[in-house]
Amino acid sequence: PHIAMIQTNAIRSWAALKPKPHIIVFGPEEGLDKLAATVGAKHIPRVKLLDEKSRGVHSSRPVTPAPAMGSLFYQAMSIATTKSLVFINGDIMLPPVMGDLMMSVNNATDRFLLLSHRYRMWVREYIDFSNPMWYMDSFGKCDLPQANKSCTWTRDSSRAVDYFG
Protein backbone atom coordinates (compact mmCIF):
# COMPACT_ATOMS: atom_id res chain seq x y z
CA PRO A 1 0.00 0.00 0.00
CA HIS A 2 0.90 3.64 -0.46
CA ILE A 3 1.49 4.25 3.28
CA ALA A 4 4.20 1.55 3.30
CA MET A 5 6.04 3.42 0.53
CA ILE A 6 5.69 6.71 2.41
CA GLN A 7 7.02 5.20 5.65
CA THR A 8 9.83 3.41 3.82
CA ASN A 9 10.94 6.69 2.24
CA ALA A 10 10.75 8.45 5.61
CA ILE A 11 12.75 5.87 7.56
CA ARG A 12 15.35 5.55 4.79
CA SER A 13 15.77 9.35 4.84
CA TRP A 14 16.55 9.17 8.57
CA ALA A 15 19.10 6.41 8.01
CA ALA A 16 20.80 8.48 5.29
CA LEU A 17 21.61 11.33 7.72
CA LYS A 18 25.26 12.02 8.54
CA PRO A 19 26.27 11.17 11.14
CA LYS A 20 23.95 8.18 11.05
CA PRO A 21 21.46 8.36 13.92
CA HIS A 22 20.45 5.53 16.21
CA ILE A 23 16.90 4.85 14.98
CA ILE A 24 14.14 3.26 17.06
CA VAL A 25 10.95 2.41 15.18
CA PHE A 26 7.73 1.72 17.09
CA GLY A 27 4.70 -0.13 15.74
CA PRO A 28 3.24 -3.50 14.79
CA GLU A 29 2.74 -2.73 11.07
CA GLU A 30 3.49 -5.58 8.70
CA GLY A 31 6.98 -5.33 7.21
CA LEU A 32 8.21 -2.72 9.69
CA ASP A 33 10.55 -5.24 11.30
CA LYS A 34 12.23 -5.98 7.95
CA LEU A 35 12.49 -2.30 7.05
CA ALA A 36 14.07 -1.54 10.43
CA ALA A 37 16.59 -4.34 9.92
CA THR A 38 17.57 -3.07 6.46
CA VAL A 39 18.47 0.39 7.83
CA GLY A 40 20.02 -0.87 11.07
CA ALA A 41 17.18 0.41 13.27
CA LYS A 42 15.78 -1.10 16.45
CA HIS A 43 12.17 -2.21 16.08
CA ILE A 44 9.74 -2.19 19.02
CA PRO A 45 6.51 -3.85 17.80
CA ARG A 46 4.42 -3.51 20.96
CA VAL A 47 2.93 -0.09 21.50
CA LYS A 48 0.65 0.86 24.37
CA LEU A 49 -2.54 2.39 22.99
CA LEU A 50 -5.01 4.78 24.57
CA ASP A 51 -8.70 4.31 23.89
CA GLU A 52 -11.33 7.06 23.53
CA LYS A 53 -12.07 7.23 27.25
CA SER A 54 -8.42 7.55 28.33
CA ARG A 55 -7.89 10.25 25.70
CA GLY A 56 -10.96 12.22 26.84
CA VAL A 57 -12.56 11.91 23.42
CA HIS A 58 -16.33 12.14 23.28
CA SER A 59 -17.60 11.10 19.88
CA SER A 60 -20.59 9.24 18.52
CA ARG A 61 -18.29 7.62 15.93
CA PRO A 62 -15.54 5.12 16.70
CA VAL A 63 -12.13 6.72 17.25
CA THR A 64 -8.91 4.95 16.30
CA PRO A 65 -6.81 4.22 19.38
CA ALA A 66 -3.70 6.42 19.64
CA PRO A 67 -0.25 5.51 20.94
CA ALA A 68 0.44 6.43 24.56
CA MET A 69 3.17 8.96 23.81
CA GLY A 70 4.55 8.97 27.35
CA SER A 71 5.17 5.25 27.08
CA LEU A 72 6.99 5.69 23.74
CA PHE A 73 9.15 8.48 25.17
CA TYR A 74 10.07 6.42 28.22
CA GLN A 75 10.99 3.40 26.09
CA ALA A 76 13.05 5.52 23.70
CA MET A 77 14.93 7.20 26.56
CA SER A 78 15.74 3.84 28.14
CA ILE A 79 17.02 2.35 24.85
CA ALA A 80 18.76 5.37 23.28
CA THR A 81 22.52 5.37 22.96
CA THR A 82 22.70 9.06 22.08
CA LYS A 83 22.59 12.30 24.06
CA SER A 84 19.59 13.73 22.18
CA LEU A 85 16.32 12.30 20.94
CA VAL A 86 14.16 13.30 18.00
CA PHE A 87 10.57 12.09 18.00
CA ILE A 88 9.17 12.01 14.50
CA ASN A 89 6.06 10.68 12.80
CA GLY A 90 6.73 7.72 10.51
CA ASP A 91 5.67 9.57 7.36
CA ILE A 92 8.10 12.49 7.64
CA MET A 93 11.28 12.56 5.56
CA LEU A 94 14.25 14.45 6.96
CA PRO A 95 16.55 16.40 4.64
CA PRO A 96 20.32 15.86 4.90
CA VAL A 97 20.77 19.17 6.76
CA MET A 98 18.99 17.66 9.80
CA GLY A 99 22.13 15.71 10.77
CA ASP A 100 24.25 18.88 10.68
CA LEU A 101 21.58 20.79 12.60
CA MET A 102 21.47 18.22 15.41
CA MET A 103 25.28 18.18 15.65
CA SER A 104 25.43 21.99 15.84
CA VAL A 105 22.76 22.22 18.52
CA ASN A 106 24.28 19.37 20.54
CA ASN A 107 27.68 21.10 20.45
CA ALA A 108 26.19 24.43 21.54
CA THR A 109 24.04 23.35 24.50
CA ASP A 110 22.89 20.40 26.59
CA ARG A 111 19.29 21.60 26.95
CA PHE A 112 17.16 22.42 23.95
CA LEU A 113 13.88 21.83 22.19
CA LEU A 114 13.67 22.05 18.41
CA LEU A 115 10.34 22.32 16.61
CA SER A 116 9.74 22.65 12.92
CA HIS A 117 6.94 23.43 10.53
CA ARG A 118 6.45 20.68 8.00
CA TYR A 119 6.51 20.93 4.23
CA ARG A 120 4.48 18.72 1.93
CA MET A 121 5.41 17.04 -1.29
CA TRP A 122 3.38 14.50 -3.18
CA VAL A 123 5.69 11.54 -3.70
CA ARG A 124 4.53 8.47 -5.57
CA GLU A 125 7.76 6.47 -5.82
CA TYR A 126 10.58 5.10 -3.73
CA ILE A 127 13.44 7.59 -3.40
CA ASP A 128 17.13 6.90 -3.93
CA PHE A 129 18.77 8.33 -0.81
CA SER A 130 22.28 7.51 -2.04
CA ASN A 131 21.99 10.78 -3.98
CA PRO A 132 22.76 13.50 -1.37
CA MET A 133 20.64 15.98 -3.35
CA TRP A 134 17.51 13.77 -3.32
CA TYR A 135 15.41 16.51 -1.74
CA MET A 136 16.03 18.77 -4.75
CA ASP A 137 14.39 16.27 -7.11
CA SER A 138 10.87 16.95 -8.29
CA PHE A 139 10.25 13.20 -8.25
CA GLY A 140 9.47 12.96 -11.95
CA LYS A 141 6.70 10.45 -11.36
CA CYS A 142 4.86 12.86 -9.11
CA ASP A 143 1.21 12.07 -9.70
CA LEU A 144 -0.88 15.07 -8.78
CA PRO A 145 -3.83 13.97 -6.64
CA GLN A 146 -5.54 17.32 -7.20
CA ALA A 147 -5.02 19.93 -9.89
CA ASN A 148 -3.92 22.57 -7.38
CA LYS A 149 -1.18 20.42 -5.81
CA SER A 150 2.36 20.89 -7.01
CA CYS A 151 5.34 18.56 -7.29
CA THR A 152 7.49 20.90 -5.22
CA TRP A 153 7.90 21.29 -1.48
CA THR A 154 5.13 23.52 -0.14
CA ARG A 155 4.68 24.77 3.39
CA ASP A 156 1.83 22.98 5.11
CA SER A 157 -0.88 25.35 6.29
CA SER A 158 -1.84 23.12 9.22
CA ARG A 159 -0.65 23.66 12.77
CA ALA A 160 0.59 20.10 13.07
CA VAL A 161 4.00 19.39 14.54
CA ASP A 162 5.30 16.11 13.18
CA TYR A 163 8.72 16.11 14.77
CA PHE A 164 10.63 17.68 17.60
CA GLY A 165 14.01 17.07 19.17
NUMARVO-258984 format. One line per field, with one value per residue: x negated, y negated, z negated of N, C-alpha, C in turn; residue in one letter. Coordinates in pm, 1 decimal. Layout:
BEGIN
n.c1 X;...
n.c2 Y;...
n.c3 Z;...
ca.c1 X;...
ca.c2 Y;...
ca.c3 Z;...
c.c1 X;...
c.c2 Y;...
c.c3 Z;...
residuo A;...
***
This chain:
BEGIN
n.c1 -82.9;-21.0;-91.4;-293.6;-503.8;-543.5;-622.9;-852.2;-1017.8;-1045.0;-1175.2;-1408.1;-1518.6;-1590.6;-1788.8;-1981.8;-2100.7;-2387.5;-2595.6;-2513.1;-2209.1;-2095.5;-1833.0;-1505.4;-1222.5;-880.1;-593.7;-342.6;-309.2;-287.0;-579.9;-741.2;-937.5;-1125.2;-1198.9;-1315.4;-1535.2;-1679.5;-1779.6;-1928.2;-1797.4;-1639.6;-1361.6;-1054.2;-783.3;-554.2;-316.3;-181.2;155.5;398.8;738.2;1059.5;1181.7;966.4;831.8;997.8;1183.6;1490.1;1715.3;1958.7;1892.9;1672.6;1338.6;1006.0;768.2;494.3;135.8;-19.3;-189.0;-366.1;-456.8;-598.6;-801.9;-934.0;-1027.0;-1196.9;-1388.5;-1504.5;-1629.7;-1788.9;-2107.5;-2224.5;-2287.7;-2083.3;-1735.6;-1508.5;-1179.4;-965.4;-708.7;-617.4;-587.1;-736.7;-990.0;-1334.4;-1552.3;-1896.4;-2033.1;-1942.3;-2098.9;-2338.0;-2230.7;-2141.2;-2389.6;-2517.6;-2349.3;-2367.4;-2638.8;-2640.5;-2475.2;-2338.1;-2075.0;-1779.8;-1505.8;-1380.9;-1162.1;-968.5;-815.2;-622.4;-676.4;-509.1;-510.8;-406.0;-469.6;-520.1;-675.1;-951.1;-1237.9;-1574.9;-1811.7;-2083.1;-2174.8;-2288.8;-2151.7;-1882.7;-1650.8;-1615.8;-1505.8;-1231.4;-1084.8;-1007.7;-794.8;-581.1;-255.9;10.8;251.7;456.2;559.7;460.1;234.5;-116.6;-430.8;-638.7;-814.5;-597.0;-489.2;-313.2;13.5;130.5;142.3;-3.7;-257.5;-504.8;-748.0;-995.7;-1279.7
n.c2 121.2;-236.5;-383.6;-228.3;-271.4;-543.9;-547.6;-389.2;-549.9;-767.0;-654.2;-556.5;-800.1;-902.8;-722.8;-786.6;-1015.3;-1210.5;-1255.2;-905.4;-839.6;-677.7;-475.2;-418.2;-236.4;-232.3;-20.6;210.3;263.7;450.4;570.2;372.0;456.9;579.5;362.2;195.7;356.1;349.5;89.9;77.4;19.3;21.5;217.2;186.9;362.9;372.1;148.9;-65.7;-152.2;-414.8;-434.2;-578.4;-676.0;-706.4;-904.9;-1116.2;-1165.2;-1242.3;-1111.2;-1026.2;-855.4;-576.7;-598.5;-584.9;-406.7;-569.4;-595.7;-571.8;-831.9;-905.1;-657.5;-570.2;-765.4;-714.0;-450.1;-496.6;-668.8;-494.7;-310.6;-448.8;-537.2;-771.8;-1123.1;-1304.2;-1309.9;-1263.0;-1285.9;-1163.2;-1154.5;-865.8;-918.7;-1124.7;-1268.8;-1341.3;-1604.0;-1608.9;-1811.8;-1797.5;-1626.3;-1774.7;-1996.8;-1888.1;-1809.0;-2060.3;-2193.7;-2018.1;-2051.6;-2310.9;-2337.6;-2170.3;-2153.7;-2174.2;-2239.5;-2159.3;-2259.1;-2221.6;-2345.3;-2165.5;-2061.7;-1985.7;-1733.5;-1570.9;-1248.2;-970.0;-747.5;-526.9;-661.2;-736.3;-745.8;-749.3;-948.7;-1253.9;-1486.7;-1436.1;-1559.7;-1776.8;-1692.6;-1672.1;-1453.0;-1297.8;-1120.5;-1223.6;-1219.1;-1407.0;-1444.3;-1626.2;-1899.4;-2143.9;-2089.4;-2083.0;-1958.0;-2026.6;-2118.5;-2238.6;-2467.9;-2348.0;-2429.9;-2360.1;-2333.9;-2136.2;-1953.5;-1750.9;-1655.2;-1676.7;-1768.4
n.c3 0.0;34.5;-199.6;-311.5;-130.9;-172.5;-444.9;-425.4;-263.0;-440.9;-672.2;-554.0;-478.5;-725.1;-801.0;-618.4;-707.8;-809.6;-1082.1;-1101.8;-1259.0;-1565.9;-1528.4;-1638.3;-1587.8;-1630.5;-1643.5;-1518.8;-1248.8;-946.6;-796.8;-898.9;-1074.2;-902.9;-742.0;-936.4;-1005.0;-763.1;-757.3;-981.4;-1219.7;-1545.5;-1626.0;-1783.8;-1837.6;-2003.1;-2117.3;-2351.0;-2362.8;-2373.7;-2452.7;-2352.2;-2589.0;-2772.8;-2641.1;-2660.0;-2466.6;-2321.5;-2125.7;-1880.8;-1686.4;-1614.3;-1737.8;-1634.5;-1820.9;-1989.1;-2008.8;-2330.1;-2411.1;-2619.4;-2708.7;-2481.5;-2475.3;-2717.4;-2673.1;-2452.2;-2567.2;-2749.7;-2587.0;-2407.8;-2271.8;-2241.9;-2310.1;-2255.8;-2159.9;-1890.6;-1817.4;-1581.6;-1337.5;-1147.6;-875.7;-785.0;-603.1;-645.8;-561.6;-440.9;-584.5;-843.4;-1003.8;-1033.8;-1163.1;-1408.8;-1516.3;-1543.7;-1728.8;-1947.6;-2008.3;-2095.9;-2321.6;-2613.8;-2676.2;-2506.1;-2281.9;-1978.8;-1725.4;-1430.3;-1133.7;-904.9;-564.2;-261.6;-10.2;275.7;319.8;516.0;547.5;469.6;315.0;402.7;178.0;183.4;337.5;247.2;295.8;305.8;209.4;369.4;598.7;824.7;823.2;1064.0;1125.7;1001.7;917.4;950.5;707.0;693.2;892.4;801.7;655.5;617.6;751.2;592.5;291.3;50.4;-195.1;-469.8;-560.0;-794.4;-1157.2;-1259.5;-1431.2;-1343.8;-1413.7;-1669.8;-1861.5
ca.c1 0.0;-90.2;-149.0;-419.9;-603.5;-568.9;-701.5;-983.3;-1094.3;-1075.4;-1275.2;-1535.2;-1576.8;-1654.9;-1909.8;-2080.1;-2160.9;-2526.5;-2627.1;-2395.2;-2146.4;-2044.6;-1690.2;-1414.2;-1094.6;-773.0;-470.3;-323.8;-274.0;-349.4;-698.0;-820.8;-1055.2;-1222.7;-1249.0;-1406.8;-1658.5;-1756.9;-1846.7;-2001.6;-1717.9;-1578.4;-1216.7;-973.6;-650.9;-442.0;-293.1;-65.2;254.3;501.1;870.0;1132.7;1206.9;842.4;789.1;1095.8;1255.9;1633.1;1760.3;2058.8;1829.3;1553.8;1213.1;891.0;680.6;369.8;25.2;-44.1;-317.1;-455.4;-517.0;-698.6;-914.8;-1007.1;-1099.4;-1305.1;-1493.5;-1573.8;-1702.3;-1875.7;-2251.6;-2269.8;-2258.5;-1959.5;-1632.4;-1415.8;-1056.7;-917.4;-606.4;-672.7;-566.6;-810.1;-1127.5;-1425.0;-1654.8;-2032.2;-2076.6;-1899.2;-2213.0;-2424.7;-2158.5;-2147.0;-2527.9;-2542.6;-2275.6;-2428.1;-2767.9;-2618.7;-2403.8;-2289.0;-1929.5;-1716.3;-1388.1;-1366.6;-1034.3;-974.3;-694.4;-644.7;-651.4;-447.9;-540.8;-338.0;-569.0;-452.5;-776.1;-1058.4;-1343.6;-1712.9;-1877.1;-2228.0;-2199.3;-2276.1;-2064.0;-1751.3;-1541.4;-1603.4;-1439.2;-1087.0;-1024.9;-946.9;-670.3;-485.7;-121.1;87.6;382.9;553.6;502.3;392.4;118.3;-236.3;-533.8;-749.3;-789.7;-512.9;-467.7;-182.9;88.2;184.3;64.7;-58.5;-400.3;-530.1;-872.0;-1063.2;-1400.9
ca.c2 0.0;-364.4;-425.1;-155.5;-342.0;-671.0;-520.4;-341.0;-668.9;-845.2;-587.1;-555.4;-935.1;-917.2;-640.6;-848.2;-1132.7;-1202.1;-1116.7;-818.1;-836.2;-552.9;-484.7;-325.9;-241.5;-172.3;13.1;349.5;273.3;558.0;532.8;271.9;523.8;598.3;230.3;154.2;434.4;307.1;-38.5;87.1;-40.7;109.6;220.9;218.9;385.2;351.4;8.7;-86.2;-238.9;-478.4;-431.5;-705.8;-723.3;-754.9;-1024.9;-1221.5;-1191.1;-1214.3;-1110.2;-923.6;-762.4;-511.7;-672.5;-495.5;-421.5;-642.2;-551.0;-643.1;-895.9;-897.0;-524.6;-569.4;-848.3;-642.2;-340.1;-552.2;-719.7;-384.1;-235.0;-536.8;-537.4;-905.8;-1229.8;-1372.7;-1230.3;-1330.0;-1208.8;-1201.3;-1067.5;-771.7;-956.8;-1249.3;-1256.4;-1444.7;-1640.4;-1586.3;-1917.2;-1766.4;-1570.7;-1888.1;-2078.8;-1821.9;-1817.7;-2198.9;-2222.1;-1937.4;-2109.6;-2443.1;-2334.7;-2040.1;-2160.3;-2242.4;-2182.6;-2205.2;-2231.9;-2264.6;-2342.7;-2067.9;-2092.9;-1871.8;-1703.7;-1449.6;-1153.8;-847.2;-647.2;-509.9;-759.2;-689.6;-832.6;-751.3;-1078.4;-1349.8;-1597.6;-1376.7;-1650.6;-1876.9;-1627.4;-1695.1;-1319.8;-1296.0;-1045.0;-1286.4;-1207.5;-1507.5;-1396.7;-1731.8;-1992.7;-2256.7;-2042.4;-2089.2;-1856.4;-2089.7;-2129.4;-2352.1;-2476.6;-2297.8;-2534.9;-2312.3;-2366.5;-2010.3;-1939.5;-1610.8;-1611.0;-1768.3;-1706.7
ca.c3 0.0;46.0;-328.3;-329.8;-52.6;-241.0;-565.2;-382.4;-224.5;-560.8;-755.7;-478.8;-483.5;-856.9;-801.0;-528.9;-771.7;-853.6;-1113.9;-1104.6;-1392.0;-1621.5;-1497.9;-1706.4;-1518.2;-1708.8;-1574.3;-1478.5;-1107.4;-870.5;-720.5;-968.6;-1130.1;-794.6;-705.2;-1043.2;-991.6;-645.6;-782.7;-1107.1;-1327.4;-1644.7;-1607.8;-1902.1;-1779.8;-2095.8;-2150.4;-2437.4;-2298.5;-2457.3;-2389.1;-2353.1;-2725.3;-2833.0;-2570.4;-2684.1;-2341.8;-2327.9;-1987.7;-1851.6;-1592.7;-1670.1;-1724.9;-1629.5;-1937.9;-1963.9;-2094.0;-2455.7;-2381.5;-2735.1;-2708.0;-2374.2;-2517.1;-2822.0;-2609.4;-2370.4;-2655.8;-2814.3;-2484.7;-2328.4;-2295.6;-2208.0;-2405.9;-2218.5;-2094.3;-1800.5;-1800.4;-1449.9;-1279.9;-1051.3;-736.2;-764.3;-556.2;-696.1;-464.2;-489.9;-675.8;-979.9;-1077.0;-1068.5;-1259.9;-1540.9;-1564.7;-1584.3;-1852.4;-2054.3;-2044.8;-2154.2;-2449.6;-2659.0;-2695.1;-2395.1;-2219.0;-1840.9;-1661.1;-1291.9;-1052.6;-799.5;-423.4;-193.0;129.1;318.4;370.1;556.8;581.7;372.6;339.9;393.1;80.5;203.6;398.3;137.3;335.0;331.8;173.5;475.3;711.3;829.5;825.0;1195.4;1135.7;911.0;970.5;877.6;663.8;720.4;989.4;737.8;580.8;701.3;729.4;521.8;148.0;14.3;-339.1;-510.9;-629.3;-921.9;-1276.7;-1307.2;-1453.9;-1318.0;-1476.5;-1760.4;-1916.8
c.c1 -86.3;-156.7;-280.5;-531.7;-641.6;-657.3;-840.9;-1071.4;-1135.6;-1189.2;-1410.0;-1599.6;-1646.2;-1788.8;-2019.0;-2148.0;-2306.1;-2543.5;-2498.5;-2337.1;-2113.4;-1892.6;-1613.5;-1277.9;-990.5;-655.2;-464.9;-298.3;-353.9;-466.8;-787.6;-947.3;-1163.9;-1282.5;-1350.2;-1540.3;-1742.9;-1829.6;-1923.5;-1929.6;-1670.1;-1427.7;-1149.7;-830.4;-534.5;-433.8;-168.1;27.5;351.9;633.7;936.7;1145.7;1079.3;791.0;885.7;1173.8;1401.6;1688.6;1863.6;2002.9;1708.5;1428.3;1098.7;805.9;549.3;260.1;15.7;-182.9;-414.9;-527.9;-625.6;-821.9;-999.6;-1088.8;-1218.8;-1420.2;-1572.0;-1659.3;-1811.4;-2021.4;-2310.9;-2224.8;-2122.8;-1863.3;-1550.4;-1296.5;-991.3;-811.7;-667.4;-650.2;-643.0;-953.5;-1209.7;-1530.5;-1794.4;-2080.1;-2039.1;-2013.2;-2307.0;-2359.9;-2167.1;-2288.1;-2557.5;-2475.1;-2335.2;-2561.7;-2751.6;-2557.6;-2361.1;-2137.2;-1868.1;-1589.9;-1378.8;-1228.4;-1045.8;-836.5;-719.9;-614.2;-595.0;-503.6;-471.3;-440.0;-499.0;-551.3;-876.1;-1173.5;-1480.4;-1788.9;-2029.1;-2268.7;-2181.6;-2186.3;-1921.1;-1637.2;-1521.0;-1528.7;-1290.0;-1011.5;-939.5;-816.6;-564.4;-348.3;-32.2;224.8;492.7;485.7;423.1;271.1;-2.5;-331.7;-656.6;-714.0;-706.0;-488.5;-326.4;-112.6;143.7;94.8;-2.1;-209.1;-429.9;-664.1;-926.5;-1179.2;-1456.2
c.c2 -126.1;-406.5;-352.9;-223.6;-474.0;-647.7;-467.8;-458.9;-748.4;-780.4;-578.1;-694.1;-957.8;-844.5;-700.8;-970.0;-1104.1;-1297.9;-1034.7;-812.1;-693.1;-562.4;-376.6;-344.3;-166.6;-136.2;156.2;369.4;381.9;503.4;431.9;332.9;540.7;465.2;181.5;227.0;385.9;174.8;-38.0;23.8;65.6;101.5;265.4;237.3;353.3;206.1;-0.2;-187.2;-295.9;-473.4;-568.8;-762.8;-779.3;-880.7;-1140.1;-1259.3;-1152.5;-1224.6;-1001.1;-820.8;-697.0;-594.4;-572.2;-515.2;-489.0;-589.1;-635.8;-704.2;-889.5;-763.9;-514.4;-648.5;-774.5;-528.1;-391.7;-600.7;-606.4;-303.3;-318.7;-529.1;-674.9;-1007.1;-1294.1;-1277.4;-1319.4;-1237.3;-1258.1;-1102.8;-986.2;-805.6;-1083.7;-1220.8;-1371.1;-1476.3;-1621.6;-1689.5;-1886.0;-1707.8;-1680.2;-1974.9;-2017.7;-1828.4;-1958.2;-2231.3;-2144.5;-1994.5;-2242.8;-2439.1;-2193.0;-2036.8;-2238.7;-2168.8;-2243.6;-2166.9;-2280.0;-2258.4;-2244.9;-2125.8;-1968.1;-1858.2;-1573.7;-1358.5;-1021.4;-737.4;-634.3;-601.3;-695.3;-785.9;-828.6;-881.7;-1184.2;-1469.2;-1549.0;-1474.9;-1761.8;-1821.5;-1659.4;-1562.8;-1305.7;-1220.9;-1100.4;-1288.8;-1301.8;-1455.2;-1499.0;-1833.5;-2105.5;-2214.6;-2044.4;-1975.2;-1919.3;-2095.1;-2253.0;-2350.2;-2434.2;-2406.4;-2489.2;-2354.7;-2242.9;-2020.1;-1790.0;-1563.0;-1720.7;-1694.2;-1787.3
c.c3 0.0;-85.5;-355.0;-252.4;-119.6;-363.3;-531.1;-341.7;-347.4;-640.3;-683.8;-478.0;-617.2;-857.3;-712.7;-591.2;-809.6;-969.3;-1125.9;-1246.2;-1436.4;-1609.1;-1573.2;-1640.5;-1600.9;-1618.9;-1526.1;-1329.1;-1036.5;-788.9;-788.6;-1028.1;-1024.5;-751.0;-808.7;-1030.8;-874.1;-667.2;-915.0;-1224.5;-1425.2;-1626.2;-1737.2;-1852.3;-1873.4;-2137.9;-2236.3;-2370.3;-2400.1;-2382.1;-2402.3;-2494.0;-2787.7;-2766.3;-2592.9;-2559.8;-2359.4;-2187.1;-1968.6;-1753.3;-1658.9;-1641.7;-1728.5;-1753.8;-1898.8;-2054.2;-2220.5;-2444.3;-2497.5;-2741.6;-2600.3;-2414.9;-2620.6;-2761.3;-2529.6;-2458.0;-2720.4;-2716.0;-2417.8;-2370.4;-2266.7;-2312.5;-2380.7;-2149.8;-2002.1;-1785.7;-1672.2;-1400.9;-1166.4;-905.9;-699.4;-721.8;-613.8;-591.3;-524.3;-591.8;-821.2;-1063.3;-1123.6;-1175.4;-1399.5;-1599.5;-1617.0;-1716.6;-1968.9;-2100.7;-2116.3;-2294.0;-2484.8;-2671.1;-2580.3;-2354.5;-2080.4;-1791.4;-1517.1;-1228.7;-939.4;-662.0;-358.5;-52.3;162.0;384.3;396.8;596.4;467.5;413.4;320.6;301.7;90.1;272.9;288.6;169.6;362.6;308.8;276.5;597.0;708.3;834.5;949.8;1208.5;1041.0;976.6;890.2;837.1;688.3;811.5;922.8;654.0;672.3;666.9;665.7;373.7;121.6;-135.1;-371.6;-590.7;-764.1;-1037.6;-1334.7;-1326.1;-1445.2;-1370.8;-1568.0;-1823.3;-2029.9
residuo P;H;I;A;M;I;Q;T;N;A;I;R;S;W;A;A;L;K;P;K;P;H;I;I;V;F;G;P;E;E;G;L;D;K;L;A;A;T;V;G;A;K;H;I;P;R;V;K;L;L;D;E;K;S;R;G;V;H;S;S;R;P;V;T;P;A;P;A;M;G;S;L;F;Y;Q;A;M;S;I;A;T;T;K;S;L;V;F;I;N;G;D;I;M;L;P;P;V;M;G;D;L;M;M;S;V;N;N;A;T;D;R;F;L;L;L;S;H;R;Y;R;M;W;V;R;E;Y;I;D;F;S;N;P;M;W;Y;M;D;S;F;G;K;C;D;L;P;Q;A;N;K;S;C;T;W;T;R;D;S;S;R;A;V;D;Y;F;G
***
